[in-house]
Structures are given as structure tokens and as C-alpha cells.
């Protein structure tokens, strides 16, 4: 077993969700007021002078359309694409309806506290250089790095973390430092930074990282893949993380369940969807009801084929199946906020209705999931339109693959929509080649006839298409070679 995780407390990722809520047009007024209050409390408690300036400054603040302290009535400048906080704002969001007031006196007080704290860290490091060893020097540098992460200065925090990284030889500590940088990227919505350092963390883990850090990285990578719409790659990582989750600095267990279920629902094949989502004991313990939930909580349902093989190796000394204990989730970690109660009803209905083919209930649950989860979460909000389309497509494909011919009015009745809506919706997927069928509305209300291409014809068409692409590339290459030859002549 490796050492305990280090540098795992800062930054507080729930604060980024609060900033998102303030600019989210789908958030309720009470939710925005609560988010503003929690941001103000955190800024004061943790002395976050740089973060306070980024958010609320009358000129540079990104939350206020009109500066609280400005004498003129000019509108605040639009958010620049280069802004380090642009990834925290809801896509398409307007100016925050509930803002954080700018208090120059408070800012100066927080800044003075920050300066005093930095002086203490500098003095501690200088004393360590003169009187102590490398361990004490690294400890002082680590405190400075965590200070910048705590107060919300992204660039200085990353520089400080890198300085500690360059001077440490312990692999576990190096992985923890890279994970801290990844959280800084997630906090500010910097996808490029997150992608770069996830690759870096994977290299370190492959070089000999311990089991705990390997599993923590799964959750980090899965969450990042959600933000870049790679749900098919995120699903196995998030689902595997359910039984071994310890990364409470990243998100709550409730949020992990939501992310894993949504990613699995939209990307897994039906057989895998059944084993890894519908029948998974960790998910049944949250989404199940009655006997199924009780069996999952008591461990009577085994983890099945979705269990992590590495976990089995690490726990070879015991044969008992560990159940998900909802009353103690995260109790071993100092969480920044207690888990809030979440209504998983729409999510449970989405999973069961999709698998059991109750499509009218499925569409109703999909609307509730969009309203309750997709529009309210900063990681899901950006791709909510794509997710809704893909889930509708999945339901259409699931029904049509069982029939050769289906009446348009019959299918519309099954989904609880009008014939015209279904006709328009199916037409988009048919034109894009996503559903192999045709719609004939000449006679009566119309029929849908499926066209299942045989595998040999599909393989032949793929070979022809790939050959055409190869010929095109070779022609372009030949032209480039001739041009270079003429230049030399």
C-alpha cells in the first residue's frame, strides 16, 4: 500500500459549481442566492483575496454586469476567451441575477492577511534552508502551493506545485501534485490543462503508482472525459470507480453515481447496460427500491462482472463482499461540504424504463433528468442537447430493431408524442445515417420500414470508402512531391 494522499484539499471544487449556478439561466433564484452566500462565506473564511477580485471587482469581476462601485452606468466588459475563469461561466449564460457585492475594505483586509501568511511561509522556508533538511524545505514549499490553491490564484498555484514536483523524488507525492494541478484545471474549466496532466499522471501511475492512486486517477479521467463529450470512454472508468471511490475532493459519491449512470445509459450496449448499470449493486443501493435496495446494501448482491479485478487482488485476504454504506460515505475524508439529499427518482425511472421498453415513461423521465441534472451541473450542462438527442436515438433504435414494419401512429403512441414530432425527429436521424429505415406517409398515417444492411455489404462499402480516402491522400502526397521537385529544379 502507498502513502496517504497529499495536497488533496484545495481548491474547493464546489465553489466552481456555485459560480456556475450564479450564471446559469436554468438555476432558480433561491439556488442562486444560496450559491452567492456560500461563495461569500468561503471567500471570508479562507481569505480568498485573488478569487474575490476575479469574481466581484467592479471593473475586472466576471459576475457583475454593472460594477457595484463604478460611478458610470456603462455595462461591464464581455468575458474574454483568454480569461482564466471563462470555463466557470455557464455556456450562453447572461449576467448573474444574484451578484457578489464588492467591498474594497474587505478586499484590502483579505490581501493583508494573504501577505502576512506568505511572509510566514517564506520565513519558514528560509529557516529550513539554514537549519533543517530537504524534507522541511519541501514541506514549506508545499504549504505555499496549497496557499495559492486555497485563495484561488490558478497560475501561481500551478507554478508552486511544479516547484515542489521538481524537487521531490517520491512517486506517490509526484502523483498527488499532478492530481492537484488537474483539480485546478477542473476548477477553472481548463480542459487543455486537464488533458495534458491526466496523460502525465497516467505515465507516473504506470511507472509504479499504488492501487489507491490508480483508482483515484480513474475518477479524475472519467470526469474529464465527460466534459469533452467522450461518454463512451468515461462510462467504464466511472462505473469501475463506484466500488472503490475515495476521491471526495473531486465530487460527492452522489454526483459520481449520477455521472456513471448517465454515461453508461447513453454509451453501453444493452448487455453491458444490464450488467453494469441496471443490476450493479452500487447503483441499486442508490437507485433501487424495496427488496433490491436492501439486498444491495446488505451485500447479498455480488459486484458481478463489473467488479474491479485490481480490487480483488488488493483485498485477497477477505472473501466478504463490501456493500455501499450510505451513512458513512466520505466519513474518512475531510469533505468541504456535506452531501446534499438528491432525488434519484427521475434517474432510476430513466434506467428502468429504457431497459424495459416503456418508452412513454422513458421520455417523461428524460425530461425530468434534463431539468434536474443536465441543466444544473457544470460538467453536464454544456452537452445536454447532445445527450438528449442520443438518448432519444437509442430508444428509437431499440424499438425499431425488433420490427420489420412499424406504424408511425403506433410508435408515436408508444413514445407519448405526436405523429408529426416523431416524423420530424426520425427524419433527422435517417438523413444522418443513424437509423437504417424509411418512412412512407403516402398511405394512412404512414409506416416505418427498417432496412437492415447485411454485414458483408457493409464491410464492402467500408473497404471502398477507405480505399477512396487512401487514393485521395496519395494524390495529394504526389502533388506535394512534384511541387518540391520543381522548386529544387
C-alpha positions, 0 to 999 in steps of 0.5 A: 500500500502507498502513502496517504494522499497529499495536497488533496484539499484545495481548491474547493471544487464546489465553489466552481459549481456555485459560480456556475449556478450564479450564471446559469439561466436554468438555476432558480433564484433561491439556488442562486442566492444560496450559491452567492452566500456560500461563495461569500462565506468561503471567500471570508473564511479562507481569505480568498483575496485573488478569487474575490477580485476575479469574481466581484471587482467592479471593473475586472469581476466576471459576475457583475454586469454593472460594477457595484462601485463604478460611478458610470452606468456603462455595462461591464466588459464581455468575458474574454476567451483568454480569461482564466475563469471563462470555463466557470461561466455557464455556456450562453449564460447572461449576467448573474441575477444574484451578484457578489457585492464588492467591498474594497475594505474587505478586499484590502483586509483579505490581501493583508492577511494573504501577505502576512501568511506568505511572509510566514511561509517564506520565513519558514522556508528560509529557516529550513534552508539554514537549519533543517533538511530537504524534507522541511524545505519541501514541506514549506514549499508545499504549504505555499502551493496549497496557499495559492490553491486555497485563495484561488490564484490558478497560475501561481498555484500551478507554478508552486506545485511544479516547484515542489514536483521538481524537487521531490523524488517520491512517486506517490507525492509526484502523483498527488501534485499532478492530481492537484494541478488537474483539480485546478484545471477542473476548477477553472474549466481548463480542459487543455490543462486537464488533458495534458496532466491526466496523460502525465499522471497516467505515465507516473501511475504506470511507472509504479503508482499504488492501487489507491492512486490508480483508482483515484486517477480513474475518477479524475479521467472519467470526469474529464472525459465527460466534459469533452463529450467522450461518454463512451470512454468515461462510462467504464472508468466511472462505473469501475470507480463506484466500488472503490471511490475515495476521491471526495475532493473531486465530487460527492459519491452522489454526483459520481453515481449520477455521472456513471449512470448517465454515461453508461445509459447513453454509451453501453450496449444493452448487455453491458447496460444490464450488467453494469448499470441496471443490476450493479449493486452500487447503483441499486443501493442508490437507485433501487427500491424495496427488496433490491435496495436492501439486498444491495446494501446488505451485500447479498448482491455480488459486484458481478462482472463489473467488479474491479479485478485490481480490487480483488487482488488488493483485498485477497485476504477477505472473501466478504463482499463490501456493500455501499454504506450510505451513512458513512460515505466520505466519513474518512475524508475531510469533505468541504461540504456535506452531501446534499439529499438528491432525488434519484427518482427521475434517474432510476425511472430513466434506467428502468424504463429504457431497459424495459421498453416503456418508452412513454415513461422513458421520455417523461423521465428524460425530461425530468433528468434534463431539468434536474441534472443536465441543466444544473451541473457544470460538467453536464450542462454544456452537452445536454442537447447532445445527450438528449438527442442520443438518448432519444436515438437509442430508444428509437433504435431499440424499438425499431430493431425488433420490427420489420414494419412499424406504424408511425401512429403506433410508435408515436403512441408508444413514445407519448408524442405526436405523429408529426414530432416523431416524423420530424425527429426520425427524419433527422436521424435517417438523413444522418445515417443513424437509423437504417429505415424509411418512412412512407406517409403516402398511405394512412398515417404512414409506416416505418420500414427498417432496412437492415444492411447485411454485414458483408455489404457493409464491410464492402462499402467500408473497404471502398470508402477507405480505399477512396480516402487512401487514393485521395491522400496519395494524390495529394502526397504526389502533388506535394512531391512534384511541387518540391521537385520543381522548386529544387529544379 
